[in-house]
């Protein structure tokens, strides 16, 4: 085999090993953050449900602040020291340990604080991992396939989430006699899923550890103190504003609409249950369908990205989201069929908007500064995380003041305001921003 062929094969292995980490990491957002662990620790096992939910919200707020404060610094340091893969593997190991530790959160009120702490710490670790993971995208792609690879990786993650949910529901959550003789006493059938999640991530992270090369450290790099890292960060923001205004505009625009995208998933179950009367089982199956559709959308979006451009793909996806969301509101009176159709169309456009956003950043970021820029990308996203819940409350509050009996459906208008604002800001961004020093 020639050296060229051997290098090409190694590059393909690196690309697919990188993409597989989206699949490997899926137990955390799917099992822990959304469907299983989060609902477990806010359940009546641990006391009053409303109080449990409030405590979890406090944990989330603290985690968001920590990510906003630390993300740029971690990004800069991974660029400088050449330890991007190293820190991603460290973060992966920490997530695996947190999921395994979640098994020991027994269904009694005494373990509530422990469970919330694990949840919050895991959120910080996951977001930090994404900084290095996103920054590695340029290492495993070319300018011609970066959009396709990003979209397929995102779609692969959705597929992993679907499979995890199906195994959980069919094997352990729904049956009276769970698989492998697992008992339902003390929520063993639920808690065993957290151990399963840890094993899943450990196994599927191995290809990334073996086949994705480490980034080269910058020559003559000097170790920065924490204070120096922040000074460098603020200096970089100043340079972005002066020399690369379109790059900064995109970071701001994406922070707004990405929070709207997160709101579509966060409030999707609430809309289904409250506005359209879905049962718990129906909500779960809707979640599976939503992940399937979003995964297909992400894969198609990657293909589209390579043909019409990243900005057009994002703008088209946001436009589709606005039309579908307004359709759900207007035709809500038709009943659940409206949400099965309109809601899933919403999910179809979420995937490509998410995947193409990180592609857009990867395209304009020069080699050697990926961690720094993706750190800012993560930070801006966290800073705006209040938008969707705020506008949801404003919309439902106005509906209540007007005497509307069922206000939940009006919440979707709040989400559309956030997405619309993000689209407006995006349209002011050049399709090919230059990131100048």
N, C-alpha and C positions, 0 to 999 in steps of 0.2 A: 504494500500500500504506500502511495506517495505521501510526502509530507503535507502537501496541500489537501489531499483527501482525508488524511488523518486529522488535520486541524479542523476541516469542515465537519467531520463527525463529532469531534470534541465540542465544537460550537453548538451543534444541534442538541447534544446531550445536556449542555449547560442551559440552553434555552428551555427545554422541557423540564429539567430539574427545577429551574426557577419557577416556571408556571405551576408545577406540582405543589409548591408551597402554599398557593392559594387553596388548594384542595386539603393539604395537611392542616392548615390553620382553621379550617371551617368549624370544627367542634366548638371553638370558643364563641364566635358570634351566634352560631345556631343553637347549640345545646346550652351554653352557659349564659350568654347575654340576653337571648330573646325568648326561647320557647320553654326550656325546662328548668334550669337552675334559677333564673330570675322569678319565674312564677312559683317555684318551690319555696324560696325564702320569703316571699311576700304572702304565702298562703296562711290559712288558719293554724297550721302546725306551730307557727311562731307567735301567735297572738292575734291582735287586731290587724286586719288586712290593710286598712287605711294607714295605720301607724307604721306598719312594716314598709309600705310603699313610700311613705314620706322619708323614712330612714334611708332607704335605698336611693332616693333622689338626692339626699344630702351627700351620700357616698359618691354618686355620679358627678355632682357639682365639684367636689373636692378633687376628684380624678381629672376633670376637665381643666381645672386651674393648674394642676401639676403638669399636665401635658403642654398647656399653653406656655408655661414658664420654661420647661426643660427641652422641648422639641428642637428649637433651633440650635441649642448648644450641643446636643447629642449629634445632630446632623453635621455640624462643623467639625466636630472631633473625629467622626468616622471618615470624613474626607481627608483630613490632615494625616491621620495615623495609619491609614491603609488597613483598617480593621472592620470594614463594613460587614463582611460575611461573619466574622467572629462575633460581632455584637448582635447580629440577627440570630445566630445560633444560641447565644447567651439568653436573649429574649425568648426564643422558642423553648429553651429549657425551663425558664421561669414560668411560662404559660403552662407547660406540661405539669410542673410541680403544683401550680395553683389548681389546675383541674383535678389532679389526683387528691389534693388536700380537701377539695370540695366534698369528696366522699364522706369525710368525717364530720360534716355539718349535720348532726343528728336532728331529727324533727322535734325539737323542743325550743321554747323561747330563749333558753340560756345560750343557744348557739347562733342566735340571730345576728349579733354584732360581729361574730367571727365570719359568718357567711357574707355579710355586707362588706367587711374589710377585704375578703378574698376577691369579691366582685370588683371593688373599686381599684385595688392594686392590679388586678388582671387587666382592667381597662387601660391603665397607664402603660403597663408592659406591652400590651397589644399595639397601642398607638405608637410607642417608641419603636417597636419592631417594624411597623409599616414604613417608618422613615428610611431605614436601611434597605428594606425590601423594595420599595419604589425606586430608591436611588440606584439599585442594581439593574434596573430595566435596560439602561443603555449599555451595560456590560454584556448582555446576552442577546442583543438585537442589533439590527442595522437600521438606517434611516428609512429603508423601504418596507421593513416588516414590523417596525415597532408598534404601530397601531393594531395590526392583526394579532401579534403576540399578546399585547396587553388585553385585548378583548377576549381572546381565547382563554387566557389565564383567569380572568374574571368569571367567564362562563364556567370554567372547570371548578371554580370555587362554589358556584351555585349548585352544580351537579353534586358535589360532595355534601353540601348542606341538605339537599333533597334526600340523598341516600341515608344520611345520618338520621333525619327525621322519620323516614320510613322504618328503619331498623328499630328506632326508639319506640315508635307508636305500635307497630305490629308485634314486636318482640317483648316489650317490657311495660309500656304505659297502658295500653288498652286491654290486654287479656287478663282474665282472672288468675291464670297460671302462667307466669312469665317463662321465657326460655331458660334452659339450663337449670331449672329448678330453683331459680332465684325467688326468695320469699318477698311477700309484699309487706311484711311486718317492718315497722320502723322505716318505712319508705325505702327499703332496700332495692326495690325494682327501679326506683328513680335514681337513687344515689349511685348505683352500679354504672349508670350511664356516664358519670363523671370520670370514673376510672377508665371506661371504654374510650372516652374522648382523649384522655391522656395517652393511652396506648396508640390510638389512631395517629395523633400528631407526631409522636416519637418515631413511628415507623415511616411515615411519609415525608418526614423532614430529612431522612438519610440521603436521598438523591441530591438535595441541594448541598449538603455537607461534602459529598464526594465529588460532584461534577461541576459546580459553579466556582470559578476561580476567584481568589481574593483580589480586591483592588490594590493597586500599587500605592505605597505611601508617597506623599509629596517629598521631594528632596529638601534637605535643610529645614525641615519643619521643626518649629519650636513649640513645646508643650504650653498651652494656654491655661491660665488660671480661670476659675469660674467667672470672675469679674471681667477679665480680658475677653472671654468668649462673648459676653454680653456687649461689651464695647464694640467688638468686631461685628456682632449682629446688627446693632443700631447703625453702625457705619455702612453696612451692606444695604440696609433698608434705605438709607439716605442716597446711596449710589443708584439703587434701583429707581427711586423717584426721579433722580436727575438724568441718568443715562439710559434707563430701560423702562420708561413709563408704561409701555404696553404690557410688559411682563408683570409689573406691579398691578396694573388694572386687571389683568387676568386673575391674579392671585386673589384680589378683592372680589371680583365677580364670581369666581368659583366658590369662594367661601360662603357667599350668599346662597347660590343655587344648590350647592351641596348640602346645606342645612335643610333646604326644601326637599331634596331627595331623601334625606334621612327621615324627615317628617312623614313622607309618604309611607315608609315602612313602619315607623314608630306608631302612627295613628291608624294604620290599616286595619289592625284587629279591632280597635275601638270603633271605627266606622262600621265594620261588619257586624259586631255584636250589638252595639247600641242603636245605630241608625237603621240597620237592616235585619235585626233580630237573629243573627247567626248564633247557633249553639256553640259550646266550646269545641266540640268535635268538628263542626263545620268551619270554625275559625282556623283550626289546625290544618285541616285539609286545604283550606283556602291558602294558608301559608305555604304549603307544599307546592300548590299550583303557582303561586306568586313567584317562588324561587325558580321553578321550571321556566316560566315565561321570561323572567328577568335574565336567567342564564342564556336563553336563546337570543334575547335582545342584545346581550353583551357580545356574544359571538358574531352576530350579524353586524353589530355596530363596529367591531374591529375590521370586518371586511369592507364596510362602507367607508370607514375612516381612511383606508388606503386609497380609495377611489375619488372621493369628493372633498377630502380634507378634514382635519380634526375639528376646527371651529364650526364648520357647517354641520358636522355630525352632532356636535353638542347642541347647537342652536336648533336643529331639526328635532332633536330629542326633547328639548325643553318645550318647544312649540306643541309637540304631540302630547306631552304631559299636561299642558294647560288646556288643550282641547278636551282630552279625556276627563280631566278633573271637573271641568265645567259641565261636561255631559253627565257625569255621575250626579252632580247637584241638580241639574235641570230635570233629569228623568228619574229622580229618586222615588217618585210616587209609583213607579212601575214595580217596585219591590226588589227582592234579592237578585233577580236576574240582571238588574242594572249594575249591581256591584260586581257580580261575576264577570260581566262583559267589560264595563268601564274600568273597574278596579284592576283587572288583569292587563288591560291596555296600558294603564298607568305603569304597571310593573315592566311591561315590554320596553318602555322608553327609559326606565331608571338605569338599567344595565349599561347601555351604550353611553349615556351621559356620564356615569361614574368612570367607566373604563377609559373613555376618550379624554377625560379631564387629566388623568395622570399621564396619558400619552402626550397631551399638549405641553405639559411641564417638561417631560423628558425630551421633547423635540427642541425646545428653546434653551435648555440648560447645557452649557459647555462641559466637556469632560473634566472631571476633578472637582466639580462643585455640586454634584447631584445631591449629596446628603444635606448640604447647606440649604439649597433651594427647596428640597422636599421637606426639610424641617420647618421652613417658613410656610410652606403649603399646608402642613399639618396644623401649625399654630393658627393660621388665619381661619381654618375650618373650625377650630375649637372656640375661637373668640366669638364667632357668630352663632354658636350652638343654642343661644337663647331665642333666636328669631322664630322658628317654627312653633314652639310651645307658646310664645307670647302672642303671635298672630292667631293661633288657634283659639286661645282664651279670649282675645279681643272679638273675633268673629262670633263665637258662641255667646259671649256676653252681650253683644249688640242684639243678637237674635232673641236672647232671653228678655232684654229690655223692651223689645218690640212685642212681647207676648207670645212668641213662638213656643209651641208645646215641646217639640223635639228639636233641640238646638244642635245636636252633634253633627248633623249633615252640613250645617253652616261652617263647621270647622275646616272643611276642605277648601272653602273660599280663602281662609287665612293662609293655608299652605300655597294656594295659587298666587297670592300676593307675593310671597317670598320667592317663588319660582319666577314669577313675572319680573320682579326686580332684578333677579340674577340674570335673566335673559337680556333685559335692557342694558345692564352693565357689560355683558359679554359682547353685545353688538358694537360697543365702542372700542373693542380690542382688535388690533391688527391680526390677521390670520397667521402671520409669521413674525412674532415678536423677536427682536434681537436683544440678547442679554449681554450688554457691554460692561466692561470693567470701569 
